[in-house]
Amino acid sequence: MQSINVVFHINEFEKWPQVISNLQNTLPVVNMESSNIAVLVNGAAVAVFDGSSQNDYQKELDALNKAGAKIHVCRNSMKAQNIDLAALPDFVQEVPVGVLYLVARQSEGFAYIKP
């Protein structure tokens, strides 16, 4: 199995099905012991964590996290959308500035995927 380093970037709420599908298709076919798969959530996509959306995305993200994907959310986007950071599920890690997170991952050789 192949090892990869990749960050999936989502900033549009309506793109959640595509990102989740990409992850569900990727995780089973790579060597998760030597791969690093991350998701950066910013912009309007952070609404998935606002508590008012009735969707299954959080359940699916939790399962993907358990399978090895790391889920990160931009603190600035959360503040801009008036979403309390304390409301984040345990499997989500907050990063101060999403753009800087992406720059850092790319400088480390991560592939960048934006559906």
C-alpha positions as CSV (number, residue, x, y, z in Angstrom):
1,M,0.0,0.0,0.0
2,Q,1.1,3.5,-0.8
3,S,2.0,6.1,1.9
4,I,0.9,9.7,1.4
5,N,0.9,13.1,3.0
6,V,-2.2,15.1,2.0
7,V,-4.3,17.9,3.3
8,F,-7.9,18.2,2.1
9,H,-9.2,21.8,2.3
10,I,-12.8,22.6,2.7
11,N,-14.2,26.1,2.9
12,E,-17.7,25.7,1.4
13,F,-20.4,23.9,3.4
14,E,-22.0,22.4,0.3
15,K,-18.7,20.6,-0.5
16,W,-18.9,18.3,2.6
17,P,-20.3,15.3,0.7
18,Q,-17.5,15.4,-1.8
19,V,-14.7,15.8,0.9
20,I,-16.2,13.0,2.9
21,S,-16.4,10.8,-0.2
22,N,-12.8,11.6,-1.1
23,L,-11.6,10.6,2.4
24,Q,-13.7,7.4,2.4
25,N,-12.2,6.4,-0.9
26,T,-8.6,7.3,0.1
27,L,-8.2,5.9,3.7
28,P,-8.8,2.2,2.9
29,V,-6.3,2.1,0.1
30,V,-3.2,3.8,1.7
31,N,-0.9,2.6,4.4
32,M,-2.3,4.6,7.4
33,E,0.7,3.7,9.6
34,S,3.0,5.7,7.4
35,S,0.5,8.2,5.9
36,N,-0.6,11.6,7.2
37,I,-4.1,12.6,6.1
38,A,-5.4,15.9,7.3
39,V,-8.5,18.0,6.7
40,L,-8.6,21.8,7.1
41,V,-12.0,23.3,7.7
42,N,-12.4,27.1,7.3
43,G,-14.7,29.6,5.9
44,A,-18.4,28.7,5.6
45,A,-17.6,25.0,6.0
46,V,-17.1,25.5,9.8
47,A,-20.9,25.7,10.1
48,V,-20.8,21.9,10.3
49,F,-19.8,22.5,14.0
50,D,-22.4,25.2,14.8
51,G,-24.8,22.7,16.6
52,S,-27.8,23.9,14.6
53,S,-27.1,22.0,11.4
54,Q,-29.0,18.7,11.3
55,N,-26.6,16.6,9.4
56,D,-24.6,13.4,9.7
57,Y,-21.3,15.0,8.7
58,Q,-20.0,15.1,12.3
59,K,-20.6,11.3,12.7
60,E,-18.9,10.7,9.4
61,L,-15.9,12.9,10.4
62,D,-15.6,11.1,13.7
63,A,-15.5,7.8,11.9
64,L,-12.9,9.1,9.5
65,N,-10.8,10.5,12.4
66,K,-10.9,7.1,14.0
67,A,-9.7,5.6,10.7
68,G,-6.7,8.0,10.8
69,A,-7.7,11.3,9.3
70,K,-6.9,14.4,11.4
71,I,-9.6,17.1,11.4
72,H,-8.5,20.7,11.9
73,V,-10.6,23.8,12.1
74,C,-9.6,27.5,11.7
75,R,-10.1,29.5,14.9
76,N,-10.6,32.7,12.9
77,S,-13.3,31.1,10.8
78,M,-15.0,29.8,14.0
79,K,-15.0,33.4,15.5
80,A,-16.2,34.9,12.2
81,Q,-19.2,32.5,12.2
82,N,-19.8,33.1,15.9
83,I,-19.3,29.4,16.7
84,D,-18.1,28.6,20.2
85,L,-14.8,26.7,20.1
86,A,-15.9,24.8,23.2
87,A,-18.6,23.2,21.1
88,L,-16.1,21.4,18.9
89,P,-16.2,17.6,19.1
90,D,-13.2,16.0,20.8
91,F,-11.8,14.7,17.6
92,V,-11.4,18.2,16.1
93,Q,-8.2,20.2,16.6
94,E,-8.3,23.9,16.3
95,V,-5.6,25.9,14.5
96,P,-5.1,29.6,14.9
97,V,-5.0,30.6,11.2
98,G,-6.1,28.1,8.6
99,V,-4.1,29.7,5.7
100,L,-0.9,29.4,7.8
101,Y,-1.7,25.7,8.5
102,L,-2.0,25.0,4.8
103,V,1.3,26.8,4.0
104,A,3.0,24.8,6.7
105,R,1.7,21.5,5.4
106,Q,2.7,22.3,1.9
107,S,6.2,23.3,3.0
108,E,6.4,19.9,4.6
109,G,5.6,18.3,1.2
110,F,1.9,17.6,1.7
111,A,-0.2,17.3,-1.4
112,Y,-3.1,19.8,-1.4
113,I,-6.6,18.7,-2.4
114,K,-9.5,21.2,-2.7
115,P,-12.7,19.7,-4.0
